[in-house]
Amino acid sequence: MTAETVRVPLSDRSYDITIGANLIEQAGALLGPHLKRSRTAVVTDENVFVTQGERLREGLAASGIEADFITLPAGEATKSFAELEKLTGRLLDLGVERDDVVIAFGGGVIGDLTGFACSVLRRGCRFAQIPTTLLAQVDSAVGGKTAINVAQGKNLIGAFHQPVAVIADITSLDSLPMRELKAGYAEVVKYGLISDPDFFRWLEENGPALFEGNEGARIHAIKKSCEAKAAIVSADEKEKGARALLNLGHTFGHAFEAYFGYSNKLLHGEGVALGMALAFDYSASEGLCPAPDAERVKAHLKNTGLPSEISDLNSEITADIIAKYMMQDKKVEQGKLTLILAKAIGGAFIAKDSDLSTVTAFLKEKTGE
């Protein structure tokens, strides 16, 4: 099946997202034009290294490119100051220069950490993304957001730093646990809910094929997602306006992730799924969105096996705790909460100055307090 290409147009920082099967074996040919010398550093995690490390090493070697692999612990906890210090030190020890290209080879954790490390290493060096999870292929690897987590919240320390290329190999998804694949799917659903009701309808019909490994369905879903994100990023690279729409569900979702300590008790995509359900429920409760649309969103998420109600978490979390974490959101301005809400499926909008007491009252209803 022929690979697809999506362009992210950002003037002299524009780059291509290549989407297809068995692209890791072609990594050397795809990245070679960006390299100043035939050597690169690859940052990955222990799981990806075991399952796919040799694929990438051989894919680079086929074009005469040598690779130094840096293997980090798997999991959200790796997005930390401690691991950032270790990674930048290792890259300096390897002699990485500003014109070199470091490869982030893994999921969103590896992409975010590596991108942030490259944004500060020698005041900025180049990097490429080879995302190996669905979530990273459709979201975190595209658009240049890089960050680490701190105790106060998720992604609060970071920088905008665009990659030189993104390679989304759908065959890398074959080794993903189904739970991770479904968590990534939440971000795919997000693009339909933001601005493309036809795409959401397509997902309702074709979601099962994507999970079953259908190549055409996977490529189409990833391409549509990347096209949607590229359009928003090119119009608002540093999230001064419309790019905030990409955070549909995230303000709620990040609060749950913080509560669970960014652990495997709740994956990022699972938090986003629950957050999108709450955003639509809240929109409906405020008379902004038809109730049937909110129910349709929740039904699709539930049918997929993703959380759509706070009760799905089997947790003692309270509305006040959720609200406290929500106020750490990066979009808070002058103490006012900004939410991404919806007028309909495909009709997301930015709601500035959202009333915290009203949101908390809504959450109390959802938690049964």
C-alpha positions in Angstrom: 0.0 0.0 0.0 1.4 3.4 -1.0 2.5 5.7 1.8 0.6 9.0 2.3 2.2 12.3 3.1 0.8 15.2 5.0 2.6 18.6 5.0 2.8 20.8 8.1 3.3 24.2 6.5 5.3 26.4 8.8 7.5 28.5 6.5 11.2 27.5 6.9 10.2 25.0 9.6 7.8 23.1 7.4 8.0 19.3 7.4 6.3 16.1 6.1 4.5 13.4 8.0 4.9 10.2 6.1 2.2 7.5 6.9 2.3 3.9 5.7 3.4 0.4 6.4 7.0 -0.8 6.9 8.4 2.7 7.0 10.9 2.0 9.8 12.8 -0.2 7.3 13.0 2.9 5.1 14.0 5.3 7.9 17.5 5.9 6.5 16.2 6.9 3.1 13.5 9.1 4.6 15.8 10.8 7.1 19.0 10.8 5.2 18.3 14.1 3.4 18.1 15.8 6.8 21.4 14.5 8.2 24.6 16.5 7.9 26.6 13.4 8.7 25.9 9.6 8.6 25.4 9.3 12.4 22.5 9.8 14.7 21.3 9.3 18.3 18.1 7.4 18.8 16.1 7.9 22.1 13.7 5.1 22.9 12.2 3.2 25.8 12.9 -0.3 27.0 9.8 -1.8 25.5 10.2 -0.3 22.0 13.9 -1.1 22.0 13.2 -4.8 22.6 10.3 -5.1 20.0 11.5 -2.7 17.3 15.0 -1.4 18.0 16.7 -3.7 15.5 14.2 -2.8 12.8 15.3 0.8 13.1 19.0 0.1 13.4 18.8 -2.0 10.2 16.6 0.6 8.5 19.2 3.3 9.2 22.1 1.0 8.3 20.6 0.3 4.9 21.5 3.9 4.1 24.9 3.8 5.8 23.7 5.6 8.9 25.1 4.6 12.3 22.9 4.9 15.4 23.7 5.3 19.1 20.6 4.1 21.1 19.7 5.7 24.4 17.2 3.5 26.2 15.0 5.0 28.9 12.4 3.5 31.3 8.9 3.1 29.8 6.1 5.0 31.3 4.8 8.5 32.0 7.1 8.9 35.0 10.0 9.3 32.5 8.8 12.7 31.5 10.6 14.3 34.5 13.4 16.7 35.4 15.6 13.7 36.5 15.3 11.9 33.2 15.7 15.2 31.2 19.0 15.7 33.0 20.2 12.2 32.3 19.1 12.4 28.6 20.8 15.7 27.9 24.0 14.5 29.6 24.0 11.4 27.5 23.4 13.3 24.3 26.3 15.6 25.2 28.5 12.7 25.9 27.8 11.3 22.5 28.9 14.6 21.0 25.6 15.6 19.5 25.9 18.9 17.6 23.3 21.6 16.8 23.0 20.5 13.2 22.6 16.8 14.1 19.2 15.1 14.1 18.2 13.1 17.2 15.5 10.6 16.6 12.6 10.2 19.1 11.5 6.5 18.6 8.6 5.6 20.8 5.3 6.9 22.1 4.3 10.3 23.4 6.5 10.2 26.5 9.7 9.6 24.4 8.6 12.2 21.8 7.8 14.9 24.4 11.0 14.3 26.5 13.3 14.0 23.5 11.8 17.1 21.8 12.2 19.2 25.0 15.8 17.9 25.5 16.6 18.9 21.9 15.0 22.3 22.3 17.5 23.2 25.1 20.5 21.1 24.1 23.2 23.6 22.9 20.3 26.1 22.8 18.5 24.0 20.3 19.4 21.0 18.1 17.2 19.2 15.5 15.2 16.1 16.0 12.8 13.8 14.1 9.8 11.8 15.3 9.2 8.1 14.6 6.1 7.6 16.8 5.3 4.0 17.6 1.8 4.4 19.2 -1.4 5.6 17.7 -1.7 8.4 20.2 1.7 9.8 19.2 1.2 9.3 15.4 -2.0 11.3 15.4 -1.2 13.9 18.1 1.9 14.3 20.2 4.5 13.7 17.5 2.9 16.4 15.3 3.0 20.1 16.0 6.1 20.7 18.1 4.8 20.7 21.6 7.4 19.2 23.9 7.3 19.0 27.7 7.8 17.2 31.0 5.5 16.7 33.9 5.9 18.2 37.4 4.0 17.6 40.7 1.7 20.6 39.9 0.5 19.1 36.7 1.1 17.6 33.2 3.3 19.3 30.5 3.8 22.5 32.6 7.5 22.7 31.7 8.3 22.7 28.0 8.9 24.4 24.7 7.6 24.6 21.2 10.2 22.8 19.0 9.2 21.4 15.6 10.7 18.2 14.3 12.3 18.0 10.9 10.2 15.0 9.9 7.6 12.6 11.3 7.4 8.9 10.2 4.2 7.1 11.2 4.7 3.4 10.5 1.3 1.6 11.0 3.1 -1.7 11.4 4.6 -0.5 14.7 1.0 -0.5 16.1 0.8 -4.3 15.7 2.8 -4.8 18.9 0.7 -2.4 21.0 -1.5 -3.8 23.7 -5.1 -3.2 22.8 -5.5 -0.9 25.8 -2.9 1.4 24.4 -4.3 1.3 20.9 -7.7 2.3 22.3 -6.2 5.1 24.4 -4.6 6.5 21.2 -7.9 6.1 19.4 -9.4 8.7 21.8 -7.2 11.3 20.1 -8.5 10.2 16.7 -12.1 10.7 17.8 -11.1 14.1 19.1 -10.6 15.4 15.5 -14.0 14.4 14.5 -15.6 16.0 17.5 -13.7 19.3 17.0 -14.6 20.1 13.4 -15.4 17.0 11.2 -18.8 15.3 11.9 -18.4 13.2 8.8 -15.1 11.8 10.1 -16.7 11.0 13.4 -19.5 9.2 11.6 -16.8 7.3 9.6 -15.2 6.3 12.9 -18.5 5.0 14.3 -18.7 2.7 11.3 -15.0 1.8 10.8 -13.5 1.9 14.3 -13.6 -1.9 14.6 -11.6 -2.3 11.4 -8.9 0.0 12.7 -8.6 -2.2 15.9 -8.5 -5.4 13.9 -5.5 -4.1 11.9 -7.0 -3.1 8.6 -4.2 -1.1 6.9 -6.4 1.1 4.9 -8.5 2.1 7.9 -5.4 2.9 10.0 -3.8 5.0 7.3 -7.0 6.9 6.6 -7.6 7.6 10.3 -4.1 8.7 10.9 -4.0 10.9 7.7 -7.3 12.6 8.5 -6.1 13.3 12.1 -2.8 14.6 10.9 -4.4 16.8 8.3 -6.7 18.3 10.9 -3.9 19.0 13.3 -1.5 20.4 10.6 -4.2 22.9 9.5 -4.7 24.1 13.1 -0.9 24.2 13.9 0.0 26.1 10.8 -2.6 28.7 11.7 -1.7 29.0 15.4 1.6 27.3 16.1 2.0 28.6 19.7 -1.5 28.2 20.9 -2.5 31.8 21.0 -6.0 31.0 19.7 -7.5 28.2 17.6 -4.9 25.6 18.6 -6.4 25.4 22.0 -9.3 23.5 20.3 -6.9 20.5 20.2 -7.2 20.4 23.9 -10.8 19.2 23.7 -11.3 17.0 26.8 -7.8 17.7 28.1 -8.5 20.1 30.9 -10.8 17.5 32.5 -8.6 14.6 31.5 -5.3 16.0 32.8 -6.9 16.5 36.2 -7.7 12.8 36.4 -4.2 12.0 35.2 -2.6 14.2 37.9 -4.9 12.6 40.5 -3.6 9.1 39.5 0.0 10.3 39.5 0.5 9.9 35.7 0.5 6.2 36.3 -0.9 3.2 34.3 -4.0 3.4 36.4 -5.2 5.9 33.8 -3.5 6.3 30.4 -3.5 9.7 28.8 -5.9 8.7 26.0 -8.3 7.3 28.6 -8.2 10.6 30.5 -8.9 12.4 27.2 -11.8 10.1 26.4 -13.4 10.8 29.8 -12.6 14.5 29.4 -14.3 14.7 26.0 -17.4 13.0 27.4 -17.5 15.4 30.3 -17.0 18.4 27.9 -20.0 17.3 25.9 -22.0 16.6 29.0 -21.2 19.9 30.5 -22.0 21.7 27.2 -25.4 19.9 27.1 -26.1 20.8 30.8 -25.4 24.5 29.9 -27.8 24.4 26.9 -24.9 24.8 24.5 -25.1 21.4 22.8 -28.0 19.0 22.0 -28.2 16.3 24.6 -28.4 13.5 21.9 -25.0 14.6 20.6 -23.5 14.2 24.1 -25.1 10.8 24.4 -23.8 9.7 21.0 -20.2 10.7 22.0 -20.5 8.8 25.2 -22.0 5.8 23.5 -19.1 5.6 20.9 -16.5 5.9 23.6 -18.2 3.3 25.8 -18.6 0.9 22.8 -14.9 1.3 22.2 -14.1 0.3 25.7 -13.0 3.8 26.8 -14.2 5.6 30.0 -17.2 7.9 29.5 -18.3 8.5 33.1 -16.4 9.4 36.2 -17.8 6.2 37.8 -15.8 4.2 35.3 -12.7 5.1 37.2 -13.7 3.2 40.3 -12.2 6.0 42.4 -13.0 8.1 45.4 -12.1 11.3 43.5 -14.2 14.3 44.4 -15.4 17.3 42.4 -13.3 19.7 44.5 -10.1 17.6 43.8 -10.9 17.6 40.1 -11.5 21.3 40.1 -8.2 22.0 41.9 -6.2 20.1 39.3 -8.1 21.8 36.5 -7.0 25.2 37.7 -3.4 24.1 37.0 -4.3 23.9 33.3 -1.9 25.9 31.0 -4.9 27.7 29.5 -5.9 29.4 32.8 -5.6 33.1 32.4 -5.7 35.6 35.3 -7.2 32.9 37.5 -10.0 32.2 34.9 -10.6 28.7 33.6 -10.7 28.2 29.8 -12.6 25.1 28.6 -13.1 23.6 25.1 -16.8 23.0 24.8 -19.1 22.0 21.9 -22.2 23.3 20.2 -22.5 20.0 18.4 -20.4 17.0 17.2 -17.9 18.8 14.9 -18.6 22.2 16.6 -16.0 22.7 19.3 -15.3 26.2 20.5 -13.1 28.0 23.1 -15.0 29.1 26.2 -12.9 31.6 28.1 -13.7 32.8 31.6 -15.6 29.6 32.4 -17.2 29.8 35.9 -15.4 27.4 38.2 -18.3 27.2 40.7 -20.6 26.1 37.8 -18.1 23.5 36.6 -17.7 22.2 40.2 -21.4 22.0 40.7 -21.6 20.0 37.4 -18.8 17.7 38.6 -20.6 17.1 41.9 -23.6 15.9 40.0 -21.4 13.5 38.0 -19.6 12.2 41.1 -22.9 11.8 43.0 -21.9 14.1 45.9 
